[in-house]
Amino acid sequence: MAQVKRIRRNVSGLLILDKPRGMSSNAALQKVRWLLNAEKAGHTGSLDPLATGVLPLCFGEATKFSQYLLDADKGYETLAQLGVTTTTGDAEGEVLERREATVGREDIEALLPRFRGEIKQIPPMYSALKKDGQPLYKLARAGEVVEREARSVTIARLDLLACENSQARLAVACSKGTYIRTLVEDLGQALGCGAHVAELRRTQAGPFVLAQAISLETLEKAHAEGGNEALDQFLLPVDSGLEHWPLIQLTEHSAYYWLHGQPVRAPEAPKFGMMRVQDHTGRFIGIGEVSDDGRIAPRRLIRSE
């Protein structure tokens, strides 16, 4: 008997998921996509299976702007286990070495300034970065170690929240591409005892914070009670990840030409940079950039309903 193809819904918006521990980011995305029965979906940068917290998921037209959330700054809380190093830099890996961690709050506080501001990090082998087309984690699982170039990242905040029983809880605000596992490992090395990430929770991704995040249990309950449409209440507007960008509104005439790929003039437009664009009714129609001649050139357009 032929299988009936599921007809997916054309829904657009962002959903801020509180990703559960033990689930990959893609598995979480596919689960929520199934609950919504959404036609098109994408996420804005992976969280390790060990990690929990803020994972913005994009649906429909919102997927066109996921790159800008991928590039956004992030916030984390992490629990560093001192005195133990692992193959992966977190609790998922095999133990490499155990050492006595006779360090206290003062020792950690004294070292934190070294890791604030712009620092260099060598990406871990257990990461999704690619070498000759192969993800590093696949090479690592095969026992290979390849040379990785150090990369510059920015740590805007690094505070010690608690320290007891050979564990240190840290708050981190950082630029994209920062590896918290590497940060904790480097701190452990500087302390002379080694360390790995025992827990990791993302508290912020761009403009989105933990208070906005919806648990998978909440979504499943809503689905059980009201079906796919019951999850629409959790969707944020397509441009909600770009609300810190300048906003301009075009006239009906200008919006028509802009939506057909033509740069237009707008008296209130900034002198340079990217911006959100609305039509004369206040509907978000895409993002634009100021060109050299001062006109607003379309960069990504919203498909009309």
RAQUI-V997197 format. One record per residue. RES is the residue in one letter. D_FIRST is the distance of its C-alpha to the first C-alpha in Angstrom with 1 decimal. Layout:
BEGIN
RES,D_FIRST
RES,D_FIRST
END
This chain:
BEGIN
M,0.0
A,3.8
Q,6.4
V,9.2
K,12.4
R,15.2
I,18.2
R,21.3
R,24.7
N,27.7
V,30.2
S,33.4
G,36.0
L,37.1
L,36.3
I,38.8
L,37.1
D,39.1
K,37.2
P,37.0
R,38.5
G,36.3
M,33.6
S,33.5
S,34.0
N,30.7
A,28.8
A,30.7
L,29.9
Q,26.1
K,26.4
V,28.4
R,26.3
W,23.2
L,25.5
L,26.7
N,23.3
A,25.6
E,24.7
K,27.5
A,29.4
G,32.1
H,34.8
T,38.5
G,39.4
S,38.2
L,39.7
D,39.8
P,37.6
L,40.9
A,41.9
T,41.3
G,42.2
V,42.0
L,38.9
P,38.6
L,35.0
C,34.6
F,31.9
G,31.6
E,35.0
A,36.7
T,35.1
K,37.6
F,40.5
S,39.2
Q,41.6
Y,44.6
L,43.5
L,42.9
D,46.5
A,47.9
D,50.2
K,48.8
G,50.3
Y,49.7
E,51.1
T,51.0
L,52.4
A,54.1
Q,54.6
L,58.0
G,59.1
V,55.7
T,54.0
T,50.4
T,48.5
T,46.4
G,49.1
D,47.3
A,46.4
E,43.1
G,45.2
E,47.3
V,50.9
L,53.3
E,56.6
R,58.2
R,61.6
E,63.8
A,63.4
T,66.8
V,66.4
G,66.8
R,66.3
E,69.4
D,68.2
I,64.8
E,66.4
A,68.8
L,66.1
L,63.7
P,65.8
R,65.1
F,61.4
R,61.8
G,61.8
E,60.6
I,59.9
K,58.4
Q,55.3
I,53.8
P,50.0
P,48.6
M,46.8
Y,43.9
S,43.0
A,40.5
L,43.2
K,42.6
K,44.9
D,44.2
G,40.6
Q,40.0
P,39.9
L,43.0
Y,41.1
K,39.3
L,42.6
A,44.1
R,41.5
A,42.4
G,46.0
E,47.2
V,49.6
V,50.3
E,53.1
R,52.2
E,54.4
A,55.8
R,54.7
S,56.6
V,55.2
T,56.9
I,57.3
A,58.6
R,58.8
L,59.0
D,60.4
L,60.8
L,59.5
A,60.2
C,61.4
E,61.5
N,60.6
S,60.1
Q,57.6
A,58.0
R,56.0
L,56.2
A,55.3
V,54.4
A,54.1
C,53.3
S,52.2
K,48.8
G,48.3
T,50.3
Y,49.2
I,50.3
R,49.8
T,52.3
L,54.6
V,54.7
E,55.1
D,58.0
L,59.6
G,59.4
Q,61.0
A,63.7
L,64.4
G,64.7
C,62.2
G,58.8
A,55.9
H,52.2
V,49.9
A,49.1
E,47.5
L,46.6
R,45.9
R,45.6
T,47.7
Q,47.6
A,45.8
G,47.7
P,48.4
F,45.9
V,47.2
L,46.0
A,46.8
Q,44.1
A,41.4
I,38.6
S,37.2
L,33.6
E,34.2
T,35.4
L,32.4
E,30.0
K,32.1
A,32.1
H,28.3
A,28.0
E,30.5
G,29.6
G,26.4
N,26.3
E,29.2
A,31.4
L,31.8
D,33.2
Q,36.6
F,36.9
L,36.5
L,39.9
P,40.8
V,39.6
D,43.2
S,44.2
G,44.5
L,47.1
E,49.3
H,52.3
W,52.2
P,54.5
L,53.1
I,54.1
Q,53.3
L,53.3
T,54.5
E,52.0
H,53.4
S,53.2
A,49.7
Y,48.5
Y,49.9
W,48.9
L,45.2
H,45.5
G,46.7
Q,50.4
P,52.9
V,55.0
R,58.1
A,58.3
P,61.7
E,60.7
A,58.7
P,59.8
K,61.7
F,59.1
G,55.8
M,52.3
M,51.6
R,49.1
V,49.1
Q,48.7
D,48.9
H,51.5
T,49.3
G,49.0
R,45.4
F,44.7
I,43.9
G,44.1
I,46.7
G,49.6
E,52.4
V,56.0
S,56.8
D,60.2
D,61.3
G,60.6
R,57.6
I,54.2
A,51.6
P,47.9
R,46.1
R,42.7
L,41.7
I,39.5
R,36.9
S,37.8
E,35.5
END
